[in-house]
Amino acid sequence: MTLVIVLFILGVILLALEIVVPGAVLGTVGALLMTGGVVAAFVNLGGTGGMVATIVALLLLGATFYLEMVWLPQSRVAKHLSMDATIDSVSQPPLAKEADVLGREAVALSTLAPTGFVQVDGRRYEASCRSGYAAVGETLKVVGLDAFRLIVTKP
């Protein structure tokens, strides 16, 4: 009887920790401990004790699932720990508009072999050189745009 209780208590503790610690490892180990408690109940307490342990284990697993999936996301604790603010900034500079850069002169800020950085009208852009190679400081011409960068060539 003591083994069944110890396994159930350890299983419940790990299931409770699973509610706040992501990853499903603690919950899986807790469920395995509770399964061991059910098996120990069948071995030590017979069929009736095993069935009672099975029902208790299923109720505890159901309660844990309910707490983790339904109650916790709506609780004040989860709202305190969750992010609800948004950031209106971007991590990359905006892409060039074709009308603003097409046909313009660009200066190589880095070696383009064939990609690197250029400056057009004081703004820095990533670029790909159709000529294959352009040295730092070389004057280039913008001939197009692809999804992420300017396409430049030697004039």
ROSE-4610 file (N, C-alpha, C; in Angstrom, 1 decimal, always signed):
// ROSE-4610
residu = [M/M/M/T/T/T/L/L/L/V/V/V/I/I/I/V/V/V/L/L/L/F/F/F/I/I/I/L/L/L/G/G/G/V/V/V/I/I/I/L/L/L/L/L/L/A/A/A/L/L/L/E/E/E/I/I/I/V/V/V/V/V/V/P/P/P/G/G/G/A/A/A/V/V/V/L/L/L/G/G/G/T/T/T/V/V/V/G/G/G/A/A/A/L/L/L/L/L/L/M/M/M/T/T/T/G/G/G/G/G/G/V/V/V/V/V/V/A/A/A/A/A/A/F/F/F/V/V/V/N/N/N/L/L/L/G/G/G/G/G/G/T/T/T/G/G/G/G/G/G/M/M/M/V/V/V/A/A/A/T/T/T/I/I/I/V/V/V/A/A/A/L/L/L/L/L/L/L/L/L/L/L/L/G/G/G/A/A/A/T/T/T/F/F/F/Y/Y/Y/L/L/L/E/E/E/M/M/M/V/V/V/W/W/W/L/L/L/P/P/P/Q/Q/Q/S/S/S/R/R/R/V/V/V/A/A/A/K/K/K/H/H/H/L/L/L/S/S/S/M/M/M/D/D/D/A/A/A/T/T/T/I/I/I/D/D/D/S/S/S/V/V/V/S/S/S/Q/Q/Q/P/P/P/P/P/P/L/L/L/A/A/A/K/K/K/E/E/E/A/A/A/D/D/D/V/V/V/L/L/L/G/G/G/R/R/R/E/E/E/A/A/A/V/V/V/A/A/A/L/L/L/S/S/S/T/T/T/L/L/L/A/A/A/P/P/P/T/T/T/G/G/G/F/F/F/V/V/V/Q/Q/Q/V/V/V/D/D/D/G/G/G/R/R/R/R/R/R/Y/Y/Y/E/E/E/A/A/A/S/S/S/C/C/C/R/R/R/S/S/S/G/G/G/Y/Y/Y/A/A/A/A/A/A/V/V/V/G/G/G/E/E/E/T/T/T/L/L/L/K/K/K/V/V/V/V/V/V/G/G/G/L/L/L/D/D/D/A/A/A/F/F/F/R/R/R/L/L/L/I/I/I/V/V/V/T/T/T/K/K/K/P/P/P]
num = [1/1/1/2/2/2/3/3/3/4/4/4/5/5/5/6/6/6/7/7/7/8/8/8/9/9/9/10/10/10/11/11/11/12/12/12/13/13/13/14/14/14/15/15/15/16/16/16/17/17/17/18/18/18/19/19/19/20/20/20/21/21/21/22/22/22/23/23/23/24/24/24/25/25/25/26/26/26/27/27/27/28/28/28/29/29/29/30/30/30/31/31/31/32/32/32/33/33/33/34/34/34/35/35/35/36/36/36/37/37/37/38/38/38/39/39/39/40/40/40/41/41/41/42/42/42/43/43/43/44/44/44/45/45/45/46/46/46/47/47/47/48/48/48/49/49/49/50/50/50/51/51/51/52/52/52/53/53/53/54/54/54/55/55/55/56/56/56/57/57/57/58/58/58/59/59/59/60/60/60/61/61/61/62/62/62/63/63/63/64/64/64/65/65/65/66/66/66/67/67/67/68/68/68/69/69/69/70/70/70/71/71/71/72/72/72/73/73/73/74/74/74/75/75/75/76/76/76/77/77/77/78/78/78/79/79/79/80/80/80/81/81/81/82/82/82/83/83/83/84/84/84/85/85/85/86/86/86/87/87/87/88/88/88/89/89/89/90/90/90/91/91/91/92/92/92/93/93/93/94/94/94/95/95/95/96/96/96/97/97/97/98/98/98/99/99/99/100/100/100/101/101/101/102/102/102/103/103/103/104/104/104/105/105/105/106/106/106/107/107/107/108/108/108/109/109/109/110/110/110/111/111/111/112/112/112/113/113/113/114/114/114/115/115/115/116/116/116/117/117/117/118/118/118/119/119/119/120/120/120/121/121/121/122/122/122/123/123/123/124/124/124/125/125/125/126/126/126/127/127/127/128/128/128/129/129/129/130/130/130/131/131/131/132/132/132/133/133/133/134/134/134/135/135/135/136/136/136/137/137/137/138/138/138/139/139/139/140/140/140/141/141/141/142/142/142/143/143/143/144/144/144/145/145/145/146/146/146/147/147/147/148/148/148/149/149/149/150/150/150/151/151/151/152/152/152/153/153/153/154/154/154/155/155/155]
x = [+0.8/+0.0/+0.9/+2.0/+2.9/+3.5/+3.9/+4.4/+3.4/+2.2/+1.2/+1.0/+1.0/+0.8/+2.0/+3.2/+4.4/+4.4/+4.1/+4.2/+3.1/+1.9/+0.9/+1.3/+1.8/+2.2/+3.3/+4.3/+5.4/+4.8/+3.9/+3.2/+2.4/+1.7/+0.9/+1.8/+2.9/+3.8/+4.4/+4.8/+5.4/+4.3/+3.1/+2.0/+1.7/+1.8/+1.6/+2.7/+3.9/+5.0/+4.9/+4.4/+4.2/+3.3/+2.4/+1.5/+2.3/+3.4/+4.1/+5.5/+5.9/+7.2/+6.9/+7.2/+6.9/+7.8/+7.4/+8.2/+7.7/+6.7/+6.0/+6.9/+8.1/+8.9/+8.4/+8.2/+7.7/+6.4/+5.5/+4.2/+4.2/+5.1/+5.3/+5.8/+6.8/+7.4/+6.3/+5.6/+4.5/+3.4/+3.1/+2.1/+2.6/+3.9/+4.5/+4.6/+4.9/+4.9/+3.4/+2.4/+1.1/+0.7/+1.2/+0.9/+1.6/+2.8/+3.4/+2.7/+2.1/+1.2/+0.0/-0.6/-1.8/-1.3/-0.2/+0.3/+0.6/+1.2/+1.5/+0.2/-0.8/-2.1/-2.7/-2.7/-3.2/-2.4/-1.1/-0.3/-0.5/-0.5/-0.5/-1.9/-2.9/-4.2/-5.3/-4.9/-5.9/-6.7/-7.7/-8.5/-9.2/-9.9/-10.6/-9.7/-8.6/-7.7/-7.1/-6.8/-6.3/-7.3/-8.5/-9.5/-9.7/-9.7/-9.8/-8.6/-7.4/-6.2/-6.3/-6.8/-7.0/-7.9/-9.1/-10.0/-9.4/-8.7/-8.1/-7.0/-6.2/-5.2/-5.8/-6.9/-7.6/-8.2/-8.8/-9.3/-8.2/-7.1/-6.0/-5.4/-5.3/-4.8/-5.8/-7.1/-8.1/-8.1/-7.9/-7.9/-6.6/-5.5/-4.3/-4.4/-5.0/-5.2/-6.2/-7.2/-8.2/-7.5/-6.7/-6.0/-5.0/-4.3/-3.3/-3.8/-4.9/-5.4/-6.6/-7.3/-8.5/-8.3/-8.1/-8.0/-6.8/-5.6/-4.4/-4.3/-4.6/-4.5/-5.4/-6.5/-7.4/-7.1/-6.2/-5.9/-5.1/-5.1/-4.3/-2.8/-2.4/-1.0/-0.5/-1.3/-0.9/-0.9/-1.9/-2.0/-0.8/-0.3/+0.9/+2.1/+2.2/+3.4/+3.4/+2.3/+2.2/+2.5/+3.0/+3.2/+1.9/+1.6/+0.4/+0.7/+1.9/+2.4/+2.9/+2.7/+3.3/+4.4/+5.3/+6.3/+6.1/+6.1/+5.8/+7.0/+8.2/+9.4/+9.7/+10.7/+11.1/+12.6/+13.0/+14.4/+15.3/+14.6/+15.3/+14.9/+15.8/+15.3/+14.3/+13.5/+12.5/+13.1/+12.4/+12.9/+12.8/+13.6/+13.6/+12.4/+11.8/+10.8/+11.5/+11.0/+11.6/+11.7/+10.7/+10.7/+11.8/+12.1/+13.1/+14.6/+14.8/+16.2/+16.6/+15.7/+16.0/+16.6/+17.8/+18.5/+19.5/+19.4/+20.3/+21.7/+22.5/+23.9/+24.0/+24.8/+25.1/+26.6/+27.0/+28.4/+28.5/+29.5/+29.7/+30.3/+29.6/+30.0/+30.9/+30.7/+31.5/+31.8/+32.7/+33.0/+31.8/+31.4/+30.3/+30.9/+30.8/+31.4/+30.5/+29.3/+28.6/+27.7/+27.5/+26.6/+27.4/+26.8/+27.3/+26.4/+26.9/+26.1/+26.5/+25.4/+25.7/+24.9/+25.2/+24.5/+23.9/+22.6/+21.9/+21.2/+21.5/+20.9/+21.0/+22.1/+22.4/+21.8/+21.1/+20.5/+21.3/+21.5/+22.2/+21.3/+21.7/+20.9/+21.8/+21.2/+21.9/+21.8/+22.8/+22.8/+23.5/+23.2/+23.8/+24.4/+25.6/+26.3/+26.2/+25.6/+25.5/+26.9/+27.8/+29.1/+30.0/+29.5/+30.2/+31.0/+31.8/+32.6/+32.7/+32.6/+32.8/+33.5/+34.5/+35.4/+34.7/+35.1/+34.6/+34.8/+33.8/+33.9/+33.6/+33.5/+33.2/+31.8/+31.6/+30.3/+29.6/+28.4/+27.6/+26.3/+25.5/+24.2/+23.1/+22.0/+20.9/+20.1/+20.0/+19.3/+18.0/+17.8/+16.6/+16.6/+15.5/+15.3/+14.8/+15.2/+14.6/+13.9/+13.5/+12.7/+13.4/+14.7/+15.4/+16.5/+16.9/+18.0/+18.0/+18.9/+19.0/+19.9/+19.7/+20.6/+21.3/+22.7/+23.5/+24.5/+25.0/+26.0/+27.0/+28.1/+29.1/+28.5/+28.7/+28.1/+29.0]
y = [-1.2/+0.0/+1.3/+1.2/+2.4/+2.7/+1.6/+1.8/+2.5/+2.1/+2.7/+4.2/+4.5/+5.9/+6.8/+6.2/+7.0/+7.2/+6.2/+6.4/+7.4/+7.4/+8.3/+9.7/+9.9/+11.2/+11.8/+11.0/+11.5/+11.8/+11.0/+11.2/+12.5/+12.7/+14.0/+15.2/+15.1/+16.2/+16.5/+15.5/+15.7/+16.3/+15.8/+16.3/+17.7/+18.1/+19.5/+20.4/+19.9/+20.7/+20.8/+19.8/+19.8/+21.0/+21.4/+22.5/+23.8/+24.0/+25.3/+25.1/+23.9/+23.7/+23.0/+23.7/+23.1/+22.0/+21.1/+20.1/+18.7/+18.5/+17.2/+16.1/+16.4/+15.3/+15.0/+16.0/+15.8/+15.1/+15.6/+14.9/+13.5/+13.2/+11.8/+10.9/+11.4/+10.6/+10.5/+11.6/+11.5/+10.5/+10.5/+9.5/+8.1/+7.9/+6.6/+6.1/+7.1/+6.7/+6.3/+7.1/+6.7/+5.4/+5.1/+3.7/+2.7/+3.0/+2.0/+1.9/+2.9/+2.8/+2.0/+2.1/+1.3/-0.2/-0.5/-1.9/-2.4/-1.6/-2.0/-2.3/-1.5/-1.7/-3.0/-3.3/-4.6/-5.8/-5.6/-6.7/-6.9/-5.7/-5.8/-5.8/-5.2/-5.0/-5.8/-6.5/-7.3/-6.4/-7.1/-6.4/-5.2/-5.3/-4.1/-2.9/-3.1/-2.1/-1.5/-2.4/-1.9/-1.1/-1.5/-0.7/+0.7/+0.7/+2.0/+2.9/+2.3/+3.1/+3.6/+2.7/+3.1/+4.3/+4.3/+5.4/+6.6/+6.5/+7.7/+8.3/+7.4/+7.9/+8.6/+8.0/+8.7/+10.0/+10.1/+11.3/+12.4/+12.0/+12.9/+13.4/+12.5/+12.8/+13.8/+13.5/+14.4/+15.8/+15.8/+17.1/+17.9/+17.2/+17.9/+18.4/+17.6/+18.1/+19.3/+19.2/+20.4/+21.6/+21.5/+22.6/+23.2/+22.4/+22.9/+23.5/+22.9/+23.3/+24.3/+24.3/+25.1/+26.2/+25.8/+26.8/+27.7/+27.1/+27.9/+29.0/+28.8/+29.9/+31.1/+30.9/+32.0/+32.6/+32.1/+32.5/+33.8/+34.5/+35.7/+35.4/+34.2/+33.8/+33.8/+33.1/+33.0/+34.3/+35.2/+36.5/+37.3/+37.1/+37.9/+37.4/+36.1/+35.5/+35.6/+35.8/+35.9/+37.3/+37.3/+38.6/+39.0/+40.3/+40.8/+42.0/+42.5/+43.7/+43.3/+44.2/+44.0/+45.1/+44.7/+45.6/+46.1/+47.4/+47.9/+48.2/+47.6/+47.9/+46.7/+46.8/+45.8/+45.5/+44.3/+43.9/+44.2/+44.4/+44.7/+46.0/+46.7/+47.9/+47.7/+48.6/+48.4/+48.1/+47.3/+47.1/+48.3/+48.4/+49.6/+49.5/+50.6/+50.7/+50.9/+50.1/+50.1/+51.5/+52.3/+53.7/+54.5/+54.3/+55.1/+54.8/+53.6/+53.2/+52.7/+52.3/+51.8/+52.9/+52.5/+53.5/+54.4/+54.3/+55.2/+54.7/+55.6/+55.3/+54.7/+53.7/+53.0/+53.0/+53.1/+53.0/+51.7/+50.9/+49.7/+50.0/+49.6/+49.8/+48.6/+47.5/+46.3/+45.6/+44.7/+44.0/+43.2/+43.3/+42.5/+41.3/+40.1/+39.0/+37.8/+37.7/+38.8/+39.6/+39.3/+40.0/+40.8/+41.9/+42.7/+43.9/+45.0/+46.2/+47.4/+48.1/+49.3/+50.5/+51.7/+52.9/+53.6/+53.9/+54.6/+55.8/+57.0/+58.2/+58.2/+57.8/+57.8/+56.6/+55.7/+54.5/+53.3/+52.4/+51.2/+50.1/+49.3/+48.2/+47.0/+45.8/+44.6/+44.5/+44.1/+44.1/+42.8/+42.5/+41.5/+42.1/+41.8/+42.4/+41.4/+41.8/+41.0/+40.8/+41.8/+41.7/+40.7/+40.2/+39.2/+39.7/+40.8/+41.3/+42.9/+43.5/+45.0/+45.3/+46.1/+46.5/+47.5/+47.7/+48.7/+50.1/+50.9/+52.3/+52.4/+51.3/+51.3/+51.8/+52.6/+53.1/+52.1/+51.8/+50.8/+51.5/+50.7/+51.2/+50.2/+50.6/+49.7/+49.4/+48.1/+47.7/+46.9/+46.5/+45.8/+45.5/+44.8/+44.4/+42.9/+42.1/+40.8/+40.9/+39.8/+39.8/+40.5/+40.4/+40.9/+41.9/+42.1/+43.0/+43.7/+44.7/+45.4/+44.5/+44.7/+44.1/+45.2/+45.1/+46.2/+45.6/+46.6/+46.2/+47.3/+47.0/+48.1/+48.9/+50.2/+51.0/+50.9]
z = [+0.0/+0.0/+0.0/+0.8/+0.8/-0.5/-1.3/-2.6/-3.5/-3.5/-4.3/-4.0/-2.7/-2.3/-2.7/-2.5/-2.9/-4.4/-5.2/-6.6/-7.1/-6.5/-6.8/-6.4/-5.2/-4.8/-5.7/-6.0/-6.9/-8.3/-8.8/-10.1/-10.1/-9.0/-8.9/-8.8/-8.1/-8.0/-9.4/-10.1/-11.4/-12.4/-12.3/-13.1/-12.8/-11.5/-11.2/-11.7/-11.7/-12.2/-13.7/-14.4/-15.8/-16.2/-15.3/-15.6/-15.9/-15.1/-15.3/-16.0/-16.2/-16.8/-18.2/-19.3/-20.6/-21.0/-21.9/-22.4/-22.4/-21.6/-21.5/-20.9/-20.4/-19.8/-18.4/-17.6/-16.3/-16.3/-17.1/-17.2/-17.6/-18.6/-19.0/-17.9/-17.2/-16.0/-14.9/-14.7/-13.7/-14.1/-15.3/-15.8/-15.7/-16.0/-15.8/-14.4/-13.5/-12.0/-11.6/-12.1/-11.7/-12.3/-13.5/-14.1/-13.2/-12.8/-11.8/-10.6/-10.1/-8.9/-9.1/-10.3/-10.6/-10.7/-11.4/-11.5/-10.1/-9.2/-7.9/-7.1/-7.3/-6.7/-7.1/-8.4/-8.8/-8.2/-8.1/-7.6/-6.0/-5.3/-3.9/-3.3/-4.0/-3.4/-4.1/-5.2/-6.0/-7.0/-7.5/-8.6/-8.2/-7.0/-6.5/-6.2/-5.5/-5.3/-6.5/-7.5/-8.8/-9.5/-9.5/-10.2/-9.5/-8.2/-7.5/-7.9/-7.9/-8.3/-9.7/-10.6/-12.0/-12.1/-11.4/-11.5/-10.9/-9.8/-9.2/-10.1/-10.8/-11.7/-12.9/-13.4/-14.6/-14.1/-13.0/-12.5/-12.3/-11.7/-11.6/-12.9/-13.8/-15.2/-15.9/-15.7/-16.3/-15.7/-14.3/-13.6/-14.0/-14.2/-14.6/-16.0/-16.9/-18.3/-18.3/-17.5/-17.4/-16.9/-15.8/-15.3/-16.3/-17.0/-17.9/-19.2/-19.7/-21.0/-20.9/-19.8/-19.7/-18.7/-17.5/-16.4/-16.4/-16.5/-16.5/-17.5/-18.8/-19.7/-19.4/-18.6/-18.3/-16.9/-16.2/-14.9/-14.8/-13.7/-13.5/-13.6/-13.1/-13.2/-14.6/-15.5/-16.9/-17.6/-17.2/-17.8/-17.4/-16.2/-15.7/-16.3/-16.6/-17.2/-18.7/-19.3/-20.8/-21.3/-22.5/-23.2/-23.9/-23.7/-24.4/-25.2/-25.1/-25.8/-27.2/-28.1/-29.5/-29.7/-30.6/-31.0/-32.4/-32.6/-33.9/-34.8/-34.4/-35.1/-36.0/-36.8/-37.7/-37.5/-37.8/-37.6/-38.9/-40.0/-41.2/-41.8/-42.5/-43.2/-44.2/-44.5/-45.6/-46.9/-47.7/-49.1/-49.9/-50.9/-51.8/-52.7/-53.1/-54.1/-55.4/-56.4/-57.7/-58.3/-58.1/-58.7/-58.1/-56.8/-56.1/-56.4/-56.9/-57.1/-58.5/-59.3/-60.6/-61.5/-62.0/-62.9/-62.1/-60.8/-59.9/-59.8/-59.4/-59.1/-57.7/-57.6/-56.3/-56.0/-54.8/-54.4/-53.5/-53.9/-53.1/-51.7/-50.7/-49.3/-48.9/-49.5/-49.2/-50.5/-50.5/-51.7/-52.2/-53.4/-53.9/-54.7/-54.2/-54.9/-54.9/-55.4/-56.1/-55.3/-54.0/-53.1/-52.1/-51.6/-50.6/-50.3/-49.9/-49.6/-50.4/-50.8/-51.6/-50.9/-51.3/-50.8/-52.1/-51.9/-53.0/-52.3/-52.7/-52.1/-50.6/-50.0/-48.6/-47.8/-48.5/-47.8/-48.2/-47.2/-47.4/-47.8/-48.8/-49.3/-49.6/-49.4/-49.9/-51.4/-52.0/-53.5/-54.0/-55.3/-56.0/-57.3/-57.6/-58.7/-59.9/-61.0/-62.2/-62.8/-62.6/-63.2/-62.5/-61.3/-60.6/-59.5/-59.7/-58.6/-58.7/-57.6/-57.5/-56.2/-56.3/-55.1/-54.3/-53.1/-52.2/-52.8/-52.8/-53.3/-54.8/-55.5/-56.9/-57.2/-58.3/-58.7/-59.5/-59.2/-59.9/-60.3/-61.1/-61.5/-61.1/-60.6/-60.2/-61.4/-61.7/-62.9/-62.6/-61.3/-61.0/-59.5/-59.1/-57.8/-57.8/-56.8/-56.6/-55.3/-54.7/-53.5/-52.3/-52.2/-51.0/-51.3/-52.5/-52.7/-54.0/-54.2/-55.4/-56.4/-57.7/-58.6/-59.3/-59.2/-59.7/-60.8/-61.6/-62.5/-62.7/-63.3/-63.6/-64.8/-64.7/-65.8/-67.1]
